[in-house]
Amino acid sequence: MALNLNKNLKLYYSIKEVAEMFGLNESTLRFWETEFPFLKPKTAGPSKVRQYTEKDIEQVRLIHSLVKVRGFKLAAAKKIINQNRDGADRKAEVLAKLTDVRDELQALKRQLDRLQ
């Protein structure tokens, strides 16, 4: 069996780390947890510290894509997710990949501009 060097070894992320990933406030994530019942990170210890898994982060990515990127209201985002979860997941994934490609192309353009 080959060793996977790209595998992320971190199992849990704090609410602060997840908020920073998406450019959100921690309070926004807490609010989304109340609005979207499928977003339930594990809580640990007596202080109930939230621990987000990769699956939780994918849920946040979907909500973020619908609400912050595409501009849907929360009620519309809930409706989209409830009616066509797989389609919404695929669209969010494609949008994330396209955004990554755009960022890479912009970085290449900046490098080319510096050469001239």
Long-range contacts (C-beta under 8 A, 24 or more apart in sequence): 8-54, 11-53, 12-42, 12-51, 12-52, 12-53, 13-51, 13-52, 13-53, 13-57, 14-49, 14-50, 14-51, 14-52, 15-41, 15-50, 15-52, 17-52, 18-52, 18-56, 18-57, 18-60, 21-57, 21-60, 22-60, 22-61, 22-64, 22-68, 24-64, 24-68, 29-60, 32-60, 32-63, 35-74, 35-78, 36-63, 36-78, 36-81, 38-81, 39-63, 58-89, 61-92, 61-96, 62-88, 62-89, 62-92, 65-91, 65-92, 65-95, 65-96, 66-92, 69-95, 70-95
